[in-house]
């Protein structure tokens, strides 16, 4: 009887651990896809970015003096924010994506 109880406890724990790994792998794949999609704008003019993504929700000069433009969306109740850094020549030099899938 003791062996049966221990097996009933161990099996759900193993299942939980494997399902967490599956979720992590799927999340990593989504993040990689998002980064690949957004990295095509690096080195391009900000006008190309605005043509593809539309007008930003917010823009401001950061502490380096570069323009930061922010796009915000919401999907399934989860907020998504994409930030792009634009240099003085209107070239996209970086991006950060949070909560986007």
C-alpha positions in Angstrom: 0.0 0.0 0.0 2.9 2.4 0.8 4.4 1.8 -2.6 1.2 2.7 -4.3 0.9 5.9 -2.4 4.5 6.9 -3.2 3.9 6.2 -6.9 0.7 8.3 -6.9 2.7 11.2 -5.5 5.7 10.8 -7.8 3.8 10.5 -11.1 2.1 13.9 -10.8 5.4 15.5 -9.8 7.2 14.1 -12.9 4.3 15.1 -15.1 4.4 18.7 -13.7 8.2 18.9 -14.3 7.9 17.8 -17.9 5.0 20.1 -18.7 7.0 23.0 -17.4 9.8 22.2 -19.7 7.4 22.0 -22.7 6.0 25.5 -21.8 9.5 26.9 -21.5 10.5 25.5 -25.0 7.3 26.9 -26.6 7.9 30.3 -24.9 11.5 30.3 -26.1 10.5 29.5 -29.6 7.9 32.4 -29.6 10.5 34.9 -28.3 13.0 33.8 -30.9 10.5 34.3 -33.7 9.6 37.7 -32.3 13.2 38.8 -32.1 13.9 37.5 -35.6 10.9 39.5 -37.0 11.9 42.7 -35.2 15.6 42.4 -35.9 15.0 43.0 -39.6 14.4 46.7 -38.8 17.9 47.1 -37.3 20.0 49.3 -39.6 16.8 50.4 -41.5 15.2 53.9 -41.6 12.6 54.6 -39.0 10.1 55.4 -41.8 10.2 51.7 -42.8 9.3 50.8 -39.2 6.4 53.2 -39.2 5.1 52.0 -42.6 5.0 48.4 -41.3 3.8 49.0 -37.7 2.0 52.3 -38.0 2.3 55.3 -35.9 3.8 54.7 -32.4 1.8 55.0 -29.2 4.5 57.1 -27.6 7.9 58.6 -28.5 10.5 60.5 -26.6 14.2 61.3 -26.4 16.2 59.0 -24.1 19.2 59.9 -22.0 21.6 59.3 -24.9 19.7 61.8 -27.1 18.2 59.0 -29.3 14.5 58.8 -30.1 12.6 55.9 -28.6 9.3 54.9 -30.1 6.9 52.6 -28.4 4.2 50.4 -29.7 1.7 48.9 -27.3 -0.9 46.2 -28.0 -2.9 43.8 -26.0 -3.7 40.1 -26.8 -5.7 37.8 -24.7 -5.5 40.4 -21.9 -1.7 40.4 -21.9 0.0 43.7 -22.6 2.7 43.8 -25.3 5.2 46.6 -25.6 7.8 47.0 -28.4 10.4 49.7 -28.0 12.7 50.8 -30.8 15.7 53.1 -30.4 16.4 55.5 -33.3 19.6 57.4 -33.8 20.1 61.0 -35.0 20.2 59.7 -38.6 16.7 58.1 -38.2 18.2 54.6 -38.3 16.9 51.9 -36.0 19.7 50.8 -33.7 17.9 48.6 -31.2 14.7 47.2 -29.9 13.2 45.6 -26.8 10.0 43.4 -26.8 8.1 42.6 -23.6 5.1 40.4 -23.3 4.7 39.9 -27.0 3.8 36.5 -28.6 
